[in-house]
Amino acid sequence: QVQLVESGGGLVQAGGSLGLSCARASSGYTMGWFRQVPGKEREFVAAISWSGSITFYADSVKGRFTISRDNAKNTMYLQMNSLKPEDTAVYYCAANPRLLVRPPGVGDMDDWGKGTLVTVSA
């Protein structure tokens, strides 16, 4: 297994922007971002294929978040704009060695990072 490493979390005001990075992203053909609030299940946020030609987004972030990857830098990104307090969560990056043709679930992903906290204040 490959240990992925997230960075870029922090505190931001509602309406602001924040960018997350995930290092060692070459381990997965499909890479994804998930998030979890204490006491709730981990949920899908966004995913991207190796080439970047296929992306999936949760309805709650569509139009506000953008997922991308730079395979030469072995890094995946999540640009988050127009942040809302309900986006507050620990964000995890994850990898799947196969091409997925649908938004992945938690059980689809093989490798995970330890997470980075994003806090959006009202």
PyRosetta script that sets phi, psi and omega in degrees:
from pyrosetta import init, pose_from_sequence

init()
pose = pose_from_sequence("QVQLVESGGGLVQAGGSLGLSCARASSGYTMGWFRQVPGKEREFVAAISWSGSITFYADSVKGRFTISRDNAKNTMYLQMNSLKPEDTAVYYCAANPRLLVRPPGVGDMDDWGKGTLVTVSA")
pose.set_psi(1, 150.3)
pose.set_omega(1, 179.9)
pose.set_phi(2, -107.9)
pose.set_psi(2, 131.7)
pose.set_omega(2, 177.5)
pose.set_phi(3, -86.9)
pose.set_psi(3, 114.4)
pose.set_omega(3, 176.9)
pose.set_phi(4, -84.1)
pose.set_psi(4, 155.0)
pose.set_omega(4, -176.2)
pose.set_phi(5, -131.1)
pose.set_psi(5, 114.9)
pose.set_omega(5, 178.0)
pose.set_phi(6, -90.2)
pose.set_psi(6, 153.8)
pose.set_omega(6, 173.4)
pose.set_phi(7, -153.7)
pose.set_psi(7, 162.9)
pose.set_omega(7, 174.6)
pose.set_phi(8, 106.9)
pose.set_psi(8, -4.1)
pose.set_omega(8, 178.7)
pose.set_phi(9, -68.2)
pose.set_psi(9, 167.4)
pose.set_omega(9, 179.4)
pose.set_phi(10, 166.2)
pose.set_psi(10, -165.6)
pose.set_omega(10, -178.9)
pose.set_phi(11, -104.7)
pose.set_psi(11, 132.5)
pose.set_omega(11, -179.8)
pose.set_phi(12, -144.3)
pose.set_psi(12, 150.8)
pose.set_omega(12, 177.2)
pose.set_phi(13, -79.7)
pose.set_psi(13, 154.4)
pose.set_omega(13, 176.9)
pose.set_phi(14, -56.2)
pose.set_psi(14, 137.5)
pose.set_omega(14, -176.7)
pose.set_phi(15, 91.8)
pose.set_psi(15, -11.3)
pose.set_omega(15, -179.0)
pose.set_phi(16, -85.1)
pose.set_psi(16, -175.0)
pose.set_omega(16, -177.4)
pose.set_phi(17, -128.4)
pose.set_psi(17, 155.1)
pose.set_omega(17, 178.4)
pose.set_phi(18, -153.5)
pose.set_psi(18, 144.8)
pose.set_omega(18, 177.8)
pose.set_phi(19, -118.6)
pose.set_psi(19, 134.3)
pose.set_omega(19, 177.7)
pose.set_phi(20, -109.4)
pose.set_psi(20, 150.1)
pose.set_omega(20, 175.5)
pose.set_phi(21, -127.0)
pose.set_psi(21, 152.4)
pose.set_omega(21, 176.7)
pose.set_phi(22, -132.8)
pose.set_psi(22, 114.0)
pose.set_omega(22, -179.5)
pose.set_phi(23, -87.1)
pose.set_psi(23, 156.9)
pose.set_omega(23, -179.3)
pose.set_phi(24, 69.2)
pose.set_psi(24, 36.7)
pose.set_omega(24, -174.3)
pose.set_phi(25, -79.7)
pose.set_psi(25, -2.9)
pose.set_omega(25, -177.8)
pose.set_phi(26, -75.0)
pose.set_psi(26, -7.2)
pose.set_omega(26, -177.3)
pose.set_phi(27, -71.5)
pose.set_psi(27, -17.3)
pose.set_omega(27, -173.7)
pose.set_phi(28, -122.3)
pose.set_psi(28, 134.0)
pose.set_omega(28, 172.0)
pose.set_phi(29, -67.4)
pose.set_psi(29, -45.7)
pose.set_omega(29, 172.9)
pose.set_phi(30, -105.7)
pose.set_psi(30, 126.1)
pose.set_omega(30, 177.4)
pose.set_phi(31, -115.1)
pose.set_psi(31, 148.3)
pose.set_omega(31, -178.1)
pose.set_phi(32, -145.6)
pose.set_psi(32, 161.8)
pose.set_omega(32, 172.1)
pose.set_phi(33, -114.0)
pose.set_psi(33, 135.4)
pose.set_omega(33, 175.7)
pose.set_phi(34, -128.7)
pose.set_psi(34, 163.9)
pose.set_omega(34, 176.5)
pose.set_phi(35, -143.3)
pose.set_psi(35, 157.2)
pose.set_omega(35, -177.6)
pose.set_phi(36, -146.6)
pose.set_psi(36, 133.5)
pose.set_omega(36, 173.4)
pose.set_phi(37, -102.8)
pose.set_psi(37, 138.9)
pose.set_omega(37, 179.2)
pose.set_phi(38, -50.9)
pose.set_psi(38, 131.1)
pose.set_omega(38, 178.8)
pose.set_phi(39, 88.0)
pose.set_psi(39, -4.1)
pose.set_omega(39, 179.2)
pose.set_phi(40, -121.9)
pose.set_psi(40, 163.4)
pose.set_omega(40, 179.2)
pose.set_phi(41, -73.9)
pose.set_psi(41, 152.0)
pose.set_omega(41, 175.3)
pose.set_phi(42, -67.5)
pose.set_psi(42, 137.3)
pose.set_omega(42, -176.1)
pose.set_phi(43, -126.7)
pose.set_psi(43, 151.9)
pose.set_omega(43, 178.8)
pose.set_phi(44, -69.9)
pose.set_psi(44, 141.0)
pose.set_omega(44, 176.8)
pose.set_phi(45, -117.0)
pose.set_psi(45, -55.5)
pose.set_omega(45, -176.9)
pose.set_phi(46, -160.6)
pose.set_psi(46, 156.7)
pose.set_omega(46, 177.2)
pose.set_phi(47, -147.6)
pose.set_psi(47, 157.6)
pose.set_omega(47, -176.6)
pose.set_phi(48, -146.7)
pose.set_psi(48, 143.4)
pose.set_omega(48, 177.7)
pose.set_phi(49, -81.9)
pose.set_psi(49, 172.8)
pose.set_omega(49, -177.4)
pose.set_phi(50, -55.7)
pose.set_psi(50, -44.9)
pose.set_omega(50, -176.8)
pose.set_phi(51, -80.6)
pose.set_psi(51, -16.0)
pose.set_omega(51, -175.8)
pose.set_phi(52, 86.5)
pose.set_psi(52, -0.3)
pose.set_omega(52, -176.4)
pose.set_phi(53, -78.2)
pose.set_psi(53, -19.5)
pose.set_omega(53, 179.3)
pose.set_phi(54, -118.2)
pose.set_psi(54, 124.6)
pose.set_omega(54, 175.9)
pose.set_phi(55, -133.5)
pose.set_psi(55, 150.8)
pose.set_omega(55, 176.1)
pose.set_phi(56, -130.6)
pose.set_psi(56, 146.1)
pose.set_omega(56, 177.1)
pose.set_phi(57, -136.3)
pose.set_psi(57, 145.1)
pose.set_omega(57, 168.6)
pose.set_phi(58, -67.5)
pose.set_psi(58, 147.9)
pose.set_omega(58, -178.8)
pose.set_phi(59, -58.4)
pose.set_psi(59, -33.0)
pose.set_omega(59, -175.3)
pose.set_phi(60, -68.9)
pose.set_psi(60, -18.1)
pose.set_omega(60, -177.8)
pose.set_phi(61, -118.3)
pose.set_psi(61, -5.4)
pose.set_omega(61, -177.2)
pose.set_phi(62, -59.1)
pose.set_psi(62, 132.2)
pose.set_omega(62, -178.7)
pose.set_phi(63, 88.0)
pose.set_psi(63, -12.7)
pose.set_omega(63, -179.8)
pose.set_phi(64, -114.7)
pose.set_psi(64, -35.1)
pose.set_omega(64, -177.6)
pose.set_phi(65, -107.3)
pose.set_psi(65, 147.3)
pose.set_omega(65, 176.8)
pose.set_phi(66, -132.5)
pose.set_psi(66, 124.3)
pose.set_omega(66, 177.7)
pose.set_phi(67, -98.9)
pose.set_psi(67, 143.0)
pose.set_omega(67, 177.9)
pose.set_phi(68, -153.1)
pose.set_psi(68, 168.8)
pose.set_omega(68, 177.3)
pose.set_phi(69, -149.5)
pose.set_psi(69, 150.3)
pose.set_omega(69, 175.5)
pose.set_phi(70, -124.3)
pose.set_psi(70, 98.5)
pose.set_omega(70, -174.9)
pose.set_phi(71, -66.5)
pose.set_psi(71, -29.4)
pose.set_omega(71, 177.9)
pose.set_phi(72, -64.9)
pose.set_psi(72, -31.8)
pose.set_omega(72, 178.4)
pose.set_phi(73, -97.2)
pose.set_psi(73, 1.1)
pose.set_omega(73, 177.5)
pose.set_phi(74, 57.5)
pose.set_psi(74, 39.5)
pose.set_omega(74, -173.2)
pose.set_phi(75, -138.0)
pose.set_psi(75, 142.7)
pose.set_omega(75, 174.0)
pose.set_phi(76, -115.7)
pose.set_psi(76, 152.3)
pose.set_omega(76, -175.6)
pose.set_phi(77, -130.6)
pose.set_psi(77, 156.9)
pose.set_omega(77, 170.2)
pose.set_phi(78, -137.7)
pose.set_psi(78, 110.6)
pose.set_omega(78, 175.6)
pose.set_phi(79, -93.0)
pose.set_psi(79, 121.8)
pose.set_omega(79, -176.1)
pose.set_phi(80, -114.8)
pose.set_psi(80, 117.3)
pose.set_omega(80, 178.9)
pose.set_phi(81, -116.2)
pose.set_psi(81, 163.9)
pose.set_omega(81, 178.3)
pose.set_phi(82, 49.3)
pose.set_psi(82, 47.7)
pose.set_omega(82, -175.7)
pose.set_phi(83, -65.1)
pose.set_psi(83, 146.4)
pose.set_omega(83, -179.2)
pose.set_phi(84, -120.4)
pose.set_psi(84, 156.2)
pose.set_omega(84, 177.1)
pose.set_phi(85, -55.0)
pose.set_psi(85, -32.5)
pose.set_omega(85, -179.8)
pose.set_phi(86, -72.4)
pose.set_psi(86, -5.7)
pose.set_omega(86, 173.1)
pose.set_phi(87, -83.1)
pose.set_psi(87, -6.4)
pose.set_omega(87, 178.7)
pose.set_phi(88, -61.1)
pose.set_psi(88, 124.1)
pose.set_omega(88, -177.3)
pose.set_phi(89, -177.2)
pose.set_psi(89, 171.0)
pose.set_omega(89, 165.8)
pose.set_phi(90, -88.1)
pose.set_psi(90, 126.8)
pose.set_omega(90, -177.9)
pose.set_phi(91, -102.2)
pose.set_psi(91, 131.5)
pose.set_omega(91, -178.4)
pose.set_phi(92, -119.0)
pose.set_psi(92, 139.8)
pose.set_omega(92, 168.3)
pose.set_phi(93, -99.3)
pose.set_psi(93, 152.4)
pose.set_omega(93, -174.7)
pose.set_phi(94, -148.9)
pose.set_psi(94, 157.7)
pose.set_omega(94, -175.4)
pose.set_phi(95, -130.7)
pose.set_psi(95, 145.7)
pose.set_omega(95, 174.7)
pose.set_phi(96, -132.9)
pose.set_psi(96, 130.4)
pose.set_omega(96, -176.0)
pose.set_phi(97, -75.6)
pose.set_psi(97, -1.8)
pose.set_omega(97, -176.4)
pose.set_phi(98, -115.7)
pose.set_psi(98, 160.6)
pose.set_omega(98, 174.4)
pose.set_phi(99, -80.0)
pose.set_psi(99, 124.2)
pose.set_omega(99, 176.1)
pose.set_phi(100, -101.9)
pose.set_psi(100, 141.8)
pose.set_omega(100, -178.8)
pose.set_phi(101, -109.0)
pose.set_psi(101, 16.8)
pose.set_omega(101, 176.9)
pose.set_phi(102, -150.0)
pose.set_psi(102, 162.0)
pose.set_omega(102, 177.2)
pose.set_phi(103, -58.5)
pose.set_psi(103, 130.7)
pose.set_omega(103, -177.0)
pose.set_phi(104, -75.4)
pose.set_psi(104, 152.0)
pose.set_omega(104, 170.2)
pose.set_phi(105, -100.3)
pose.set_psi(105, 172.3)
pose.set_omega(105, -179.9)
pose.set_phi(106, -55.6)
pose.set_psi(106, -40.7)
pose.set_omega(106, -177.5)
pose.set_phi(107, -70.0)
pose.set_psi(107, -12.8)
pose.set_omega(107, 179.6)
pose.set_phi(108, -81.1)
pose.set_psi(108, -18.2)
pose.set_omega(108, -170.1)
pose.set_phi(109, -95.9)
pose.set_psi(109, 138.4)
pose.set_omega(109, -175.5)
pose.set_phi(110, -95.2)
pose.set_psi(110, -41.1)
pose.set_omega(110, -175.5)
pose.set_phi(111, -118.4)
pose.set_psi(111, 145.1)
pose.set_omega(111, -176.3)
pose.set_phi(112, -136.0)
pose.set_psi(112, 153.9)
pose.set_omega(112, 168.2)
pose.set_phi(113, -91.9)
pose.set_psi(113, 179.2)
pose.set_omega(113, -178.5)
pose.set_phi(114, -88.0)
pose.set_psi(114, -11.0)
pose.set_omega(114, 175.6)
pose.set_phi(115, 98.8)
pose.set_psi(115, 154.9)
pose.set_omega(115, 175.3)
pose.set_phi(116, -137.4)
pose.set_psi(116, 136.7)
pose.set_omega(116, -173.2)
pose.set_phi(117, -85.2)
pose.set_psi(117, 130.5)
pose.set_omega(117, 173.3)
pose.set_phi(118, -116.4)
pose.set_psi(118, 123.9)
pose.set_omega(118, 179.4)
pose.set_phi(119, -121.4)
pose.set_psi(119, 123.7)
pose.set_omega(119, 179.7)
pose.set_phi(120, -112.5)
pose.set_psi(120, 116.9)
pose.set_omega(120, -179.0)
pose.set_phi(121, -90.4)
pose.set_psi(121, 147.6)
pose.set_omega(121, -177.5)
pose.set_phi(122, -74.8)
pose.dump_pdb("model.pdb")
